[in-house]
Amino acid sequence: RHRRRRRHRRRRRCCHPSTMLASVVVAHLALSYGALSPAVAQRRSREALLKRLPAGPPVVADQSLLSLVGELESHEAVPATQSFHAFSLSGQWELRALACTAADVSLAHDTAGKTDIRLGPVSQRIWQDGRVQSKAQFSVSDLAGNLQVDCTFTLLPTRSDVVVLRNTDCRLALPRLPDNLTVPELMKALHSILSAEFSLADGEYSLGLTTTYVDERLRITRYGGSRTKQNLAIYARCDPPDSIQ
């Protein structure tokens, strides 16, 4: 009888309500932590990337910066619908980084051995009604200039993460052309160190851009959807997405 009572007590201890409650709480915390950890990792990757991209002229992405970009893109924070994509794009943006080849940088800094071109701040304003205005400040041979590209965007019905830009106007402002430099040469050099949408100022009519990451502070786009180094552009938001209608 004594042995039977001890066994019975042991069984009752194993099924005690407090033990069951503790197991449920631990399981709930484990599930909650698992659900939150990807969001925490995403925020940390974003903040690490933003620290590398201060306001000012866009920088050329190096390998460490590209690794941070890859981490963010792996979270797949892309628009799920066309309407959300249009909303998330709207607002004022600043180009913080892009990927250029060594040949592109060489071309921009010494266009056929004739001149030196340096970028200033590059901005982009997007309206929800489909208008896009991109502006780039630059200097060439100590002359300050501006390049502005106006276009419209439409969303692909089959892809919620792709926009198609179509050129509507282009304006180049410069006090005068440097000696031995033509407008086509200047445009080619600028295009080589600017993001893809500025190619619309170089004779292109339409352009497809894929949004590989977007949130309330940061946006990453790829030209043609390719993830090769040369097709990357990173933008930081300057205002809330609903501030420009």
C-alpha positions as CSV (number, residue, x, y, z in Angstrom):
1,R,0.0,0.0,0.0
2,H,2.8,2.4,0.8
3,R,4.4,1.9,-2.6
4,R,1.1,2.4,-4.3
5,R,0.5,5.7,-2.5
6,R,3.9,7.0,-3.4
7,R,3.4,6.2,-7.1
8,H,0.0,7.8,-7.0
9,R,1.5,11.0,-5.4
10,R,4.1,11.1,-8.1
11,R,1.5,10.9,-10.8
12,R,-0.4,13.7,-9.2
13,R,2.7,15.9,-9.0
14,C,3.4,15.4,-12.7
15,C,-0.1,16.6,-13.6
16,H,-0.2,19.6,-11.1
17,P,-2.0,22.6,-12.6
18,S,1.0,25.0,-11.8
19,T,3.3,22.7,-13.8
20,M,1.0,22.7,-16.8
21,L,0.5,26.5,-16.6
22,A,4.3,27.0,-16.5
23,S,4.7,24.8,-19.6
24,V,2.1,26.8,-21.5
25,V,3.7,30.2,-20.6
26,V,7.2,29.0,-21.7
27,A,5.7,27.7,-25.0
28,H,4.0,31.0,-25.5
29,L,7.1,33.0,-24.8
30,A,9.1,30.8,-27.2
31,L,6.6,31.4,-29.9
32,S,6.4,35.1,-29.3
33,Y,10.2,35.5,-29.3
34,G,10.4,33.5,-32.5
35,A,7.9,35.8,-34.2
36,L,9.6,39.0,-33.1
37,S,13.2,38.0,-33.8
38,P,13.0,38.5,-37.6
39,A,11.6,42.0,-37.1
40,V,14.3,42.8,-34.7
41,A,17.0,41.5,-37.1
42,Q,15.5,43.6,-39.9
43,R,15.5,46.8,-37.9
44,R,19.1,46.2,-36.8
45,S,20.2,45.6,-40.4
46,R,18.4,48.7,-41.5
47,E,20.0,50.9,-38.8
48,A,23.4,49.5,-39.5
49,L,22.9,50.4,-43.2
50,L,21.6,53.9,-42.5
51,K,24.6,54.6,-40.3
52,R,26.8,53.9,-43.3
53,L,24.8,56.3,-45.5
54,P,24.9,59.9,-44.1
55,A,23.1,62.8,-45.9
56,G,24.9,64.3,-48.8
57,P,26.2,63.1,-52.2
58,P,25.6,59.4,-52.9
59,V,28.4,57.0,-52.2
60,V,29.6,54.1,-54.2
61,A,28.6,50.8,-52.5
62,D,31.5,48.7,-51.3
63,Q,31.4,45.0,-50.4
64,S,30.5,45.5,-46.7
65,L,27.6,47.8,-47.7
66,L,26.4,45.3,-50.3
67,S,26.4,42.6,-47.6
68,L,24.1,44.8,-45.4
69,V,21.9,45.3,-48.5
70,G,21.8,41.5,-49.0
71,E,20.7,41.0,-45.4
72,L,17.8,43.5,-45.7
73,E,16.7,42.0,-49.1
74,S,16.6,38.6,-47.5
75,H,13.8,39.7,-45.2
76,E,11.7,40.2,-48.4
77,A,10.0,43.4,-47.2
78,V,8.5,44.1,-50.6
79,P,5.0,45.5,-51.5
80,A,2.3,42.9,-51.5
81,T,-0.1,44.8,-53.6
82,Q,0.1,47.6,-56.3
83,S,-1.8,50.1,-54.1
84,F,0.5,49.6,-51.2
85,H,3.5,49.9,-53.5
86,A,2.3,53.3,-54.8
87,F,1.7,54.5,-51.3
88,S,5.1,53.3,-50.0
89,L,6.9,55.1,-52.8
90,S,5.2,58.4,-52.3
91,G,7.2,61.2,-50.6
92,Q,10.6,62.9,-50.7
93,W,13.6,60.6,-51.1
94,E,17.4,61.2,-51.2
95,L,19.7,58.9,-53.1
96,R,22.4,57.7,-50.5
97,A,24.3,55.0,-52.4
98,L,24.5,53.2,-55.7
99,A,26.8,50.7,-57.3
100,C,29.2,51.8,-60.0
101,T,31.9,49.9,-61.8
102,A,35.5,51.2,-61.8
103,A,35.0,52.1,-65.4
104,D,32.0,54.3,-64.6
105,V,33.9,56.2,-61.9
106,S,36.8,56.7,-64.2
107,L,34.6,58.0,-66.9
108,A,32.8,60.5,-64.6
109,H,36.1,61.8,-63.1
110,D,37.9,62.1,-66.4
111,T,35.5,62.2,-69.3
112,A,37.8,61.3,-72.2
113,G,40.6,63.1,-70.4
114,K,38.7,66.4,-70.7
115,T,37.1,67.3,-67.4
116,D,36.2,66.3,-63.8
117,I,32.6,65.6,-62.7
118,R,31.5,65.3,-59.1
119,L,28.0,64.7,-57.7
120,G,26.2,66.7,-55.1
121,P,22.9,65.7,-53.4
122,V,20.5,63.7,-55.5
123,S,16.8,63.8,-54.6
124,Q,13.6,62.2,-55.9
125,R,10.0,63.2,-55.3
126,I,7.2,60.8,-56.0
127,W,3.4,61.6,-55.9
128,Q,0.7,59.0,-55.5
129,D,-0.9,60.2,-58.8
130,G,2.1,58.7,-60.7
131,R,4.4,61.7,-61.1
132,V,8.1,61.4,-60.4
133,Q,10.7,64.1,-60.3
134,S,14.4,63.3,-59.9
135,K,17.1,66.0,-59.4
136,A,20.9,65.7,-59.3
137,Q,23.3,68.5,-58.4
138,F,26.8,68.2,-59.8
139,S,29.9,70.2,-60.5
140,V,32.1,70.1,-63.7
141,S,35.3,72.1,-64.0
142,D,34.2,74.3,-61.1
143,L,30.8,75.0,-62.7
144,A,27.7,74.1,-60.7
145,G,24.9,72.4,-62.6
146,N,21.6,70.6,-62.1
147,L,20.0,67.7,-64.0
148,Q,16.2,67.2,-63.6
149,V,14.2,64.3,-65.0
150,D,10.4,64.3,-64.9
151,C,8.5,61.1,-65.6
152,T,5.4,59.1,-64.8
153,F,5.2,55.6,-63.2
154,T,2.8,52.8,-63.7
155,L,2.6,49.5,-61.9
156,L,2.7,46.1,-63.6
157,P,-0.5,44.2,-63.1
158,T,1.4,40.9,-62.8
159,R,4.1,42.1,-60.4
160,S,3.4,44.2,-57.3
161,D,7.1,45.1,-56.8
162,V,7.8,46.5,-60.2
163,V,7.3,50.1,-61.5
164,V,7.7,51.3,-65.1
165,L,8.9,54.9,-65.5
166,R,8.2,56.8,-68.7
167,N,10.1,60.1,-69.5
168,T,8.0,63.3,-69.9
169,D,10.7,66.0,-69.6
170,C,14.4,66.6,-69.0
171,R,16.2,69.8,-68.0
172,L,20.0,70.4,-67.8
173,A,21.1,73.6,-66.2
174,L,24.7,74.8,-66.5
175,P,26.2,78.3,-66.8
176,R,28.2,77.2,-69.8
177,L,29.9,74.0,-71.2
178,P,33.5,73.5,-70.3
179,D,36.0,73.7,-73.1
180,N,36.2,70.6,-75.3
181,L,33.1,69.0,-73.7
182,T,29.9,68.3,-75.6
183,V,26.4,67.9,-74.1
184,P,26.3,64.1,-75.1
185,E,29.6,63.5,-73.4
186,L,28.4,65.3,-70.3
187,M,25.2,63.3,-70.2
188,K,27.0,60.0,-70.7
189,A,29.3,60.8,-67.8
190,L,26.5,61.8,-65.5
191,H,24.5,58.7,-66.4
192,S,27.4,56.5,-65.5
193,I,27.4,57.7,-61.8
194,L,23.7,58.3,-61.3
195,S,20.8,55.9,-60.5
196,A,19.0,54.2,-63.4
197,E,16.0,56.6,-63.6
198,F,18.4,59.3,-64.9
199,S,19.0,57.2,-68.0
200,L,15.6,58.6,-69.1
201,A,17.5,61.9,-69.7
202,D,19.9,60.1,-72.1
203,G,17.4,59.1,-74.7
204,E,15.6,56.2,-73.0
205,Y,11.8,56.3,-73.1
206,S,10.8,53.8,-70.5
207,L,12.5,51.9,-67.6
208,G,11.5,49.1,-65.3
209,L,12.6,49.2,-61.7
210,T,12.1,46.5,-59.0
211,T,11.7,47.4,-55.4
212,T,13.6,44.8,-53.4
213,Y,13.1,46.4,-50.0
214,V,10.9,49.3,-48.7
215,D,9.8,50.5,-45.3
216,E,9.1,53.9,-43.6
217,R,12.7,55.0,-43.8
218,L,14.6,53.1,-46.6
219,R,14.1,51.9,-50.1
220,I,16.2,49.6,-52.3
221,T,15.7,49.3,-56.1
222,R,17.2,47.2,-58.8
223,Y,17.2,48.0,-62.5
224,G,15.5,45.3,-64.4
225,G,15.1,43.1,-61.3
226,S,18.7,41.9,-61.5
227,R,20.7,41.7,-58.3
228,T,24.0,42.3,-60.0
229,K,26.2,45.0,-58.4
230,Q,25.8,47.5,-61.1
231,N,22.0,47.8,-60.7
232,L,21.7,48.9,-57.1
233,A,20.3,52.2,-55.7
234,I,19.5,53.0,-52.0
235,Y,17.2,55.8,-51.0
236,A,16.5,57.3,-47.6
237,R,13.1,58.9,-46.9
238,C,13.0,62.6,-46.0
239,D,9.3,62.7,-45.0
240,P,6.4,60.4,-44.2
241,P,4.9,58.5,-47.2
242,D,1.5,60.2,-46.9
243,S,2.8,63.8,-46.8
244,I,2.7,64.2,-50.6
245,Q,-0.6,63.5,-52.3
